[in-house]
Amino acid sequence: MGDDSDEEEMNLSLFPKKFGNSTFLIDSIPVAEFQGRPLADHPAVKNGRPPGALTIPRELLDASTVAEAISVISCWYEDKTEWGQRVGWIYGSVTEDVVTGYRMHNRGWKSVYCVTKRDAFRGTAPINLTDRLHQVLRWATGSVEIFFSRNNALLASSRMKLLQRIAYLNVGIYPFTSIFLIVYCFLPALSLFTGQFIVQSLSVTFLVYLLTITVTLCMLAVLEIKWSGIELEEWWRNEQFWLIGGTSAHLAAVLQGLLKVIAGIEISFTLTSKSGGDDLDDEFADLYIVKWTSLMLPPITIMMVNLIAIAVGVSRTIYSEIPQWSRLLGGVFFSFWVLTHLYPFAKGLMGRRGRTPTIVFVWSGLIAITISLLWVAINPPAGSTQIGGSFQFP
């Protein structure tokens, strides 16, 4: 990095405080740094290892080296050192990988992508709805933690480049977009309930603005597809889950983060299960597991409110003296657009073999009853001046 801090880091007297008391480990640091360099078999590679370095046989490990390695990987070795704080993998965060990368870039280190012809690593991931939502919740919670910590990109040093600062700022801010996403998902239903379109009149300015936003989003989608090399269907599935996760896990992460900052309540998360299907012969048995979680409440509420709003809007238009089909079609279009994004969520709730949790039906019924009572209270039947018409509790 080439400044005073580098000289401090290379001071041998500080090595035990940073890396511990193992002389074997300290001596291996420059060796590991050299072995981590790319081979100088290309003109663009500078200060790399000489060609053929990988073919040189390595020395066999003796018993003392193995014993020292066992001591280094023990839990107590890093006590009273800077491991996990300034050295190595940084601890104390749910998204420790992001914090580690941020600390590296904030101190001036450069990073490059390592893309191999064959996959360098392979592993398992949660594929059913519940575990996937919990995983997204953990990631979003870590991002909120980063936003409210000294790892916020707004507090980064001058060594961090502008694009890096923007990227890390996006990592900490994206869960807060769930607030605006929730409003967007309920606006079409509100317009159908009130009989008013989202805007009072379709002016030329509004149409130009809408067209500009639509074209911009389409161009971004094309760039994402071309850059990532995925199919259009895969991109659309990602967009759908973005709305599902944004209205559930991201919103919960924001609430948890605010509770931790304001009330000091520590954030807890559930480890995602990578297996557990009953049908061992089915490779995708885990996909059909439906376990209830409170994260499902916001998407279910959005679906039910929009479905009821469509029914109310259609009924009002059909039975009105002067039907206003343009307002109905506008509201139905945007509500249908929201429901289209939530279709995989609804399909995931159904599961397989009738395993949908009973609370899903109970919550849906409560939402329908609540909206009906509110509608009767706000808009009583014609000829009645009382709230809720002439209905009275016995």
N, C-alpha and C positions, 0 to 999 in steps of 0.2 A: 504493500500500500504506500510505502515511501514517505512516512512522516515520523514524528516523535513517538507516536504510539507504537509503531513497528519496532523501534529500538527497545521500548519497554517490554514488548512481547518477546523479543529475542534475547532478553537478559536472562542468562542461565540461572541466576540466583532466585528468580521468580518462578522457575519451572516447578518446584515442589508444591508451591501454593496453587499453581494452576492445574497441574496434571497429577499431583500426588507424589509420593515418595519412592515410586518404583523407578530405579535407574534404567531397567530394561525398557520400560515404556518410554521414558524420556529419550533414550538413545535411538529408539525406533521411529521417533517422529520425523527426523529428516529423511530417514530411509523410506518411510511410507509416503512422504511428500514427493520424493523422487520417483517412486514406483507409480504414483498417481498421475504422472505426466504422460501425455500422449507420445507415441513413437514418432521419431523424426524421419518418417518415411514419406513425407510430403513437404513440398517447399514452403507451404503456409505455416508449418509447425516450427516454432522457435523455442529454444531452451528445452527441447524434449529429450526423451531417452534415445540413445543411439539405436538404429535399426538392428533387429535381432536380439533385443534385450530380453524378450520373452522366452527365447530358446535356451538361455543360460540356466543351468540347473541350480536349484536352491539348496542351501545347507539344511541338513536334517536337524530337527529340534531335539535338544537333549532334555534330560529330566528336570534340570534346574529352570530352564526356560518354560517348560510346561507348568511347573509349580508356580512360577511367577505370573504366568498368564491366568491361572486359576485364582490367584490372589487379587489380580487387577479387576477381574470381572465380578468379584464379590460385592455385596451391597454396601459394606462398610468402607470400602476403599475410597469412595468419593467424599467422605465426610471431611469437613473443614477444607475443602478445595473449591475451585470454581467450576467444577463439572456441573452441568445443568443450569448454570447461571451465566457464565461468559464463555465457557468452553464446551464443545461437543453439542449434543442434543439438548435444547433448552427445555427445562421442566416448568411446571406451574401453570400450564394452560391446556385447555381441552384440544386445541389445534396447535400442538407443539411444533408441527412441521412448518406451519406458516410463520410462527414466532422465530424459529431457528433461521429460516431464510431471511426474514426481516433483519435480524441481528447481523447476519453476515453482510447483507447489502448495505446496511446502515454503517458498517465499519469499513466500507470501501471495497469489499471483495466482489469479484466478478463471477458470474455463473453462466454455464452454457448447457444446452440441452444435449443429452446423450441418447441418441436414437439408434438402436441396434437393428440389424436385419431380422433377427429373431427376438421375441419378447425376452427382456432381461429378467423379469419377475412375473410370476403368475400367482394368483391367490383366489380366495373365495370372497363373495360379497352377499349381503342380504338381498333377497329378491322379492319377498312378500311385502305387502303394503305396510304393515305395522312396523317391522324392523327397519324398513327403508325410511319411514318417517322419523323414527328415533335416531337413525344415523344422520339424517339431514338436520334434526334438532341439535345434535351434538356439534356438528360443523357450524351451524348458525350461532349457537351459544358461544363457541370459541371466537367467532368473528366479533360478536358484541363485546366479549371480554377484551379483545384487542382494541376496539374503539375506545373503551373507557380506561385504557391502561397507558403506560408510557410508551407502549409499542405502536401507538397511533401514528400513522404516516404524516400527520400534520406536525408532529414533534420530531421528525427525522432530521438527521444531520445534513450538512451541505454535501456530504459524499454521495448521498443517494440521488440518482438521476431523476429527472422530472417524470418520465414514463414509469419508472419503478415506484415513485411516490404515488402516482395516480393509481397504479395497479393495487398497491397495498391499501390505499384509501378506499378503493372499491371493495376490497375484502372486508373491511370493517363496517362499511355503510350498507351493503346490499340487504341485510336482514330488515333494515328500517323501511325498505320499499314495500314491505308487507302491509303497512298501514294504508298506503295509497292504493294498494291492490285490493284490499278489503272494500274500500270505498267504491272502487271501480266495479267490483262484482255486485254490489248492492244498488248502484245507480240505475241500471236498466229496470230492475224490479220496482224501484221507487217511482220511476216514470210511468210504469204500467199501473201501479196502484193509484196514483194521483191523476192519471189521464193526461199528463203533460209530457211533452218530449223533453229530452235532456237539454236542448236549447229552445228558446222561445220561437225563433224563426230560422229557416234555412237560408241564410244570407250568402252572398258570394264569398265574403271573407271567411266564413266558417267552412264552406266547401273547399276553398283553396287550402286552408289550414289542414283540414282533414286529409286532402289529397297529398299534401306535402308529407305529413306524418306517415301515411300509408306507404308512399313510395320509398321513404327513408327506411322504414322497417323492412320492406321487401328487399332493398339493396343490402341491408345488414344481414338478412337471412341468407341471401345468395353468397355473400362473402364468408359467412360462417361455414356454410356447406362446402364451399370451394377450399377454404383453409383447412378444415378438419378432415375432409375427404370422406364424409359420411353421406348416406342416402337421405333423400328428402323425408321419407317416413320416419327415420331415426331422429332427424331434427325436430319433426312435429311431435314425436313422443317426448322429447326433451322439453319442448315448450309446454306441453300439457302438464308434465310433472313439475315444471317451474311454477305454474299457477297453483297446483295442489300443495306443493311444499311451501309456497309463499303465503298461502292463506292459513296454514296450519303450523308447521314447524318453525318457520321464520318469525311468525307473530309470537309464538310461545317463547322463542329465544329472546326477543326484544323485552318481553315482560319479565323473564327471568333475569336478564341483565340489569334492567332498571331496579328490580327488587334487590339485587346484590349491591348496587351502587347506593341506593337510597336507604334501604333497611338493613343492609349487611347480611342478607340471607344467602348462604352459599349455594352454588349451582350444583345440582345433582343430575346425573344422566344414567340412562339404562344401556348396558352393553348389548350390542346387537347380536342376535343369535344367527349363526351361519348354517345351522342345520336343525332338524327337528321334524321333518316330514314323517307322517305315519306310513306312507306307501314307499317302501324302500326300493321298489322296482321302478318307480317313476323318477326320472332325473329331475323333473321340475315339481316335485311334490311340495317343496317349501313355498312355491308360488301361490298355492291355493290355501295356505294357512291364514285365517282371519282372527286376529286377537284384538280385542277392544282396547282402545287408548283414547284418552281425552283429546288428543290431537285431531281426531276425526270429527269433532263437534263443529268447528267452523266450516269445513267444506260441506258437511251434511246440511247445515243451516243455510248456506248459500244456495245449494241445489233446491231445497224445499221452498225457500222464499221465491226463487225465480220461477219454479214450476207453478206455484200458486199465483204469482203475479201474472203469468201468461194466461192462466185460466180466468182470472179476474178481468184482465184486459180484453180478452176475446168475448167474454159474456157481456161486458159493458158496451162494447162496440156493436154487437149483434142486436141487443135490446134497446139501444139508444135511438131517439127520434132522428137525429142527424149523425149517422156513423162517420167517424173520422179515421178512416182506414190508414192514412199516411202515418199518423202518430202511433197507431197500433203496430204497423209493420216495422217502424223504426225501433220501438221498444222491444218487440219480439225478436228482431234481428240481433240486438246486442245481448239480450238474455240468452238466446240460443247459442251465441258465440261463447258466452261464459259456460253454459252447460256442455258445449262441445269439448272445452278444455277439461272439464271435470268427468268426462265419460270414463276414462280409465279408473278413476277413483270409485265411481259407482260400480263398475265391473269388478274391481277388486273387493268391494264390500260383499258382493254376492258370493265370492269364493267358489267352492265346488261342493256338491252333495248337500246343499242346504245348510251350510255352516255359518250363515250370517248371524252375528250376535243379536239377541233379542232387543238389546238396548238401542240398536239402530232403528227398529220399527217404533219403539216407544218414543225416542227422541223426535222422530219424524212426525208422529202423531201429535206430540206436544207442540211442536212448531206450528202445525196446521191449525190446531185448536186456538193457540195464542193469537195467530194472525187473524183468524175469523172473529174472535172476540174484540180485538183491537179495531177491526174494520167496522163492526157493528157499533162500537162505542164512538168512533170518530165520525162515521157517516151513517147515522141512524136511518131507518126506513122512512119513506116519504109520508108526510102527514103526522109525524111525531116530533115533538120538540125535546123529548127527554134523551139523555145519553143512553144509547142502546135500545131506543124505541120504547115499547111498552113492556119490555121484559123486566120482571121483578123476581128477586130470589125468594123462595118460600120461607 
